[in-house]
Amino acid sequence: MSTPHSSGPGLPSTGPLPGPSTDPHGGAPAAGAVPPPGCPAHAAGATPLYGPEASADPLGLYERMRAEHGAIAPVLLEGGVPAWLLLGYDEILQVARNPRRFARDPRLWRDWREGRIPGDSPLAPVLAWRPDCISQDGPEHRRLRGAVKDSLERFDRRAIRRAVHRRAHQLVDAFATAGQAELVGQFALSLPMMVLTDLYGLPEEEGARLVEASRQLVGGTEKALEADRHIHRILGRLVAAKHLAPGPDLASWLIAHEAGLSDDEVRQHLRLVLVLAHEATTNLMVGTLRMVLTDPRFRGTLNGGQMTLPAAVEQILWDEPPLTVLPGRFPRYDMEIAGREVREGDLLLLGLAAGNADPATGRTAGQEMHGNRSHLSFNSGPHECPGQDIGRAVTGSGIDTLIARLPDLRLAVPEEELTWTSSSWSRRLDALPVRFTPRHDRNPFARPPAGGRRPRPSEAAPAAAALAGSAARAADPAAPAGAVRTGPGRGPAGLWRRLRGRVQPG
């Protein structure tokens, strides 16, 4: 974790990754140490949150744990790391909304402090302390979160939807004439990252490379640490470039924010938004697409107007949260939670999917919620997701474009043949093969104007500037349109197409 980053020509090194091995609050970890008596690993029946059972039937797994342990259960993360999983809706809210009793700062994690977590654990990119808002409590959390929230709010939401439509059309163009596609690899993995590329002012080729790195990091694979280093290298170069040529993009706005973020803090928050937004939006899009294609309530009513696409998105947020589990909270002192003795510094996990399905809420599995947004899928309390409306917009606009272009889209295999892969944090559909009538109509955004002449590159607005829209102009009314240099906003070209053929989910 402390390996220095390489950097591009003329750019400074981004330095060592912040994390357990560089954190002054922790000591050198000792791999293979035995957890002490009283930690979750020694509780009877600790259940792995990964593997075949978690992939095949997560709700059944939660029901079994709930029946055996109640609203909080002992679990194991990848590598046998012990934790407590909160299964109860009310218990999750109580922990998420009470930072005075439950810290978010992972430097309080007792197993780390006492040397039982290896520094090279693939969980480190998710669980380690970093100088970002989700690792902090109190005033420092408010300072950092405020910078992120303010910067995200500067984007014009209507412009984001237009950008999503444009990018979605580009992706559909690549397979529309084939009559078949695999929507995870050819659509849902690429679209959120293409939009993030626009929001960040990143060169398009960098965005394409980030897709696989982001999936490896969240998946907790053996490649997670190297994937994390790769993401930091790209974002470190971006921060350095935006100091020299700022634009109407997230990186530039974080740099200029009155909160006075350091370059490391800017880089860490770009990483945080990128990884979480890509994973969550991809999974939300895939889940909604699967439901639209397989559930008669949605497939039959979407065309009839009784069930809107936004309602379908909200239903998936209840039934299949894009992130099933969130780390972590750490009790500030020994206490009892739902009848269980929990020690100071134990790792608590928020079971978002389990909480949404808690029978104590009176809700039955799959029950239609008709616009009710009181689900847990975007967390709650001080650490509630500040960009959830953007995730909804990318998902809804992307699927809307896909259905408009391919109205007879249908599943190409029996639903029971679909397979999932689970990590401790999310459950991913491996593939979503579909068939449709081949279409030869092209992306309307790529058509020449009525006069037949395509606009010259100098006539096209940069992607990030268009996304900033009226918000950017309001911030500086005197600034001429297009005066700020931004990252390329062109079509996917060959790089995205090669990526879609190479990336394997999980």
Rosetta blueprint (number, residue, H / E / L):
1 M L
2 S L
3 T L
4 P L
5 H L
6 S L
7 S L
8 G L
9 P L
10 G L
11 L L
12 P L
13 S L
14 T L
15 G L
16 P L
17 L L
18 P L
19 G L
20 P H
21 S H
22 T H
23 D L
24 P L
25 H L
26 G L
27 G L
28 A L
29 P L
30 A L
31 A L
32 G L
33 A L
34 V L
35 P L
36 P L
37 P L
38 G L
39 C L
40 P H
41 A H
42 H H
43 A L
44 A L
45 G L
46 A L
47 T E
48 P E
49 L L
50 Y L
51 G L
52 P H
53 E H
54 A H
55 S H
56 A H
57 D L
58 P H
59 L H
60 G H
61 L H
62 Y H
63 E H
64 R H
65 M H
66 R H
67 A H
68 E H
69 H H
70 G L
71 A L
72 I E
73 A E
74 P E
75 V E
76 L E
77 L E
78 E H
79 G H
80 G H
81 V E
82 P E
83 A E
84 W E
85 L E
86 L E
87 L L
88 G L
89 Y H
90 D H
91 E H
92 I H
93 L H
94 Q H
95 V H
96 A H
97 R L
98 N L
99 P L
100 R L
101 R L
102 F E
103 A E
104 R L
105 D L
106 P H
107 R H
108 L H
109 W L
110 R H
111 D H
112 W H
113 R H
114 E L
115 G L
116 R L
117 I L
118 P L
119 G L
120 D L
121 S L
122 P L
123 L L
124 A H
125 P H
126 V H
127 L H
128 A L
129 W L
130 R L
131 P L
132 D L
133 C H
134 I H
135 S H
136 Q L
137 D L
138 G H
139 P H
140 E H
141 H H
142 R H
143 R H
144 L H
145 R H
146 G H
147 A H
148 V H
149 K H
150 D H
151 S H
152 L H
153 E H
154 R L
155 F L
156 D L
157 R H
158 R H
159 A H
160 I H
161 R H
162 R H
163 A H
164 V H
165 H H
166 R H
167 R H
168 A H
169 H H
170 Q H
171 L H
172 V H
173 D H
174 A L
175 F L
176 A L
177 T L
178 A L
179 G L
180 Q E
181 A E
182 E E
183 L H
184 V H
185 G H
186 Q H
187 F H
188 A H
189 L L
190 S H
191 L H
192 P H
193 M H
194 M H
195 V H
196 L H
197 T H
198 D H
199 L H
200 Y H
201 G L
202 L L
203 P L
204 E H
205 E H
206 E H
207 G H
208 A H
209 R H
210 L H
211 V H
212 E H
213 A H
214 S H
215 R H
216 Q H
217 L H
218 V H
219 G H
220 G L
221 T L
222 E L
223 K L
224 A H
225 L H
226 E H
227 A H
228 D H
229 R H
230 H H
231 I H
232 H H
233 R H
234 I H
235 L H
236 G H
237 R H
238 L H
239 V H
240 A H
241 A H
242 K H
243 H H
244 L H
245 A L
246 P L
247 G L
248 P L
249 D L
250 L H
251 A H
252 S H
253 W H
254 L H
255 I H
256 A H
257 H L
258 E L
259 A L
260 G L
261 L L
262 S L
263 D H
264 D H
265 E H
266 V H
267 R H
268 Q H
269 H H
270 L H
271 R H
272 L H
273 V H
274 L H
275 V H
276 L H
277 A H
278 H H
279 E H
280 A H
281 T H
282 T H
283 N H
284 L H
285 M H
286 V H
287 G H
288 T H
289 L H
290 R H
291 M H
292 V H
293 L H
294 T H
295 D L
296 P H
297 R H
298 F H
299 R H
300 G H
301 T H
302 L H
303 N H
304 G H
305 G L
306 Q L
307 M L
308 T L
309 L H
310 P H
311 A H
312 A H
313 V H
314 E H
315 Q H
316 I H
317 L H
318 W H
319 D H
320 E L
321 P L
322 P L
323 L L
324 T L
325 V E
326 L E
327 P E
328 G E
329 R E
330 F E
331 P E
332 R L
333 Y L
334 D L
335 M E
336 E E
337 I E
338 A L
339 G L
340 R E
341 E E
342 V E
343 R L
344 E L
345 G L
346 D L
347 L L
348 L E
349 L E
350 L E
351 G E
352 L H
353 A H
354 A H
355 G H
356 N H
357 A L
358 D L
359 P H
360 A H
361 T H
362 G L
363 R L
364 T L
365 A L
366 G L
367 Q L
368 E L
369 M L
370 H L
371 G L
372 N L
373 R L
374 S L
375 H L
376 L L
377 S L
378 F L
379 N L
380 S L
381 G H
382 P H
383 H H
384 E L
385 C L
386 P L
387 G L
388 Q H
389 D H
390 I H
391 G H
392 R H
393 A H
394 V H
395 T H
396 G H
397 S H
398 G H
399 I H
400 D H
401 T H
402 L H
403 I H
404 A H
405 R H
406 L L
407 P L
408 D L
409 L L
410 R E
411 L E
412 A L
413 V L
414 P L
415 E H
416 E H
417 E H
418 L L
419 T L
420 W E
421 T E
422 S E
423 S L
424 S L
425 W L
426 S L
427 R E
428 R E
429 L E
430 D L
431 A L
432 L L
433 P E
434 V E
435 R E
436 F L
437 T L
438 P L
439 R L
440 H L
441 D L
442 R L
443 N L
444 P H
445 F H
446 A H
447 R L
448 P L
449 P L
450 A L
451 G L
452 G L
453 R L
454 R L
455 P L
456 R L
457 P H
458 S H
459 E H
460 A L
461 A L
462 P L
463 A H
464 A H
465 A H
466 A H
467 L H
468 A H
469 G H
470 S H
471 A H
472 A H
473 R H
474 A H
475 A H
476 D L
477 P L
478 A L
479 A L
480 P L
481 A L
482 G L
483 A L
484 V L
485 R L
486 T L
487 G L
488 P L
489 G L
490 R L
491 G L
492 P L
493 A H
494 G H
495 L H
496 W H
497 R H
498 R H
499 L H
500 R H
501 G H
502 R H
503 V L
504 Q L
505 P L
506 G L
